[in-house]
């Protein structure tokens, strides 16, 4: 039986975003570390460890780090261990 808590969180949609200046990265399918952690059901420290080991590639944008939604979805399919 599927409950609300069993469903995997969806990747955020830029069209609903409150801050216009933050929409550009989201439109390109880029996520922040907390969003990745929520989506994968892991802690933020684990997100950074996955990045450090090369299992989760990242993109730098104006001094911030973003993760491609496609890479996050691939990692979700493979399973995070």
N, C-alpha and C positions, 0 to 999 in steps of 0.2 A: 504494500500500500504506500503510495506516495503522499507525503505530507508537505506542507509549505517548507519545512526545514530540510527535507531531502533534496529539494531542487537545487541545482547549482546556480549560484548568482549569475546574472547576466552581465556582460561587459557593458559599461556605461555608454550612453548615447549622447553625442555632442549636441543634438538638437534641443535637449532639455537643459543645457548648462546655463547657470545663472550669470557667469562672468564672460562677457564677450571676448576679452583678451586671452582667455584660456581655451577657447574653442578650437583654434587651429590645430594644436597637437592631437586633440581628441578626434577631430574629423579625419585625421590620417590614421586612426586606429592605434593611438599611443596611449599607454596607461601609466599612472604613477605607481610607486611601490605599494602603497596601502590598498589600491584598487586590485593589484595583482594578488596580494596576500588574501584579500577577501574572496576573490574569484577562485583561487586555488585551495582556500581553506587552510592556509598556513600562516605562520608569523612573518612579520616584516624582516626579521633577522634572517629567516630562511630564504626570503626573496634575494637579499643581498648576497648570501652564500651561493645561491644558484647562479647569480651574476658573476661572482668571483671565480667560480669553477668553470664558467663558460657554458653551462647548461641553459642559461637564459640570457641571450644577447640583449644589449641595451643600446639606446641612442641618447647622446647628449644634446640638449637644446637649451641654449642660453644659460648654461651653468646648472641645469637640472638634468635628472636622469629619467628617461621614459622607456617603456617596454612595448614592443609591437604586440598588438592583440593576437596576431597569427602565431607568434612564438609562444605566447601564454596559452593559447588554445592547444597548440601542439604538445606542450608540456603537460597540460591537463589530460590529453588523450594517452600520453605515454605513462603518466602516473608520476607523482613527485615522491621520490624516496630519498 
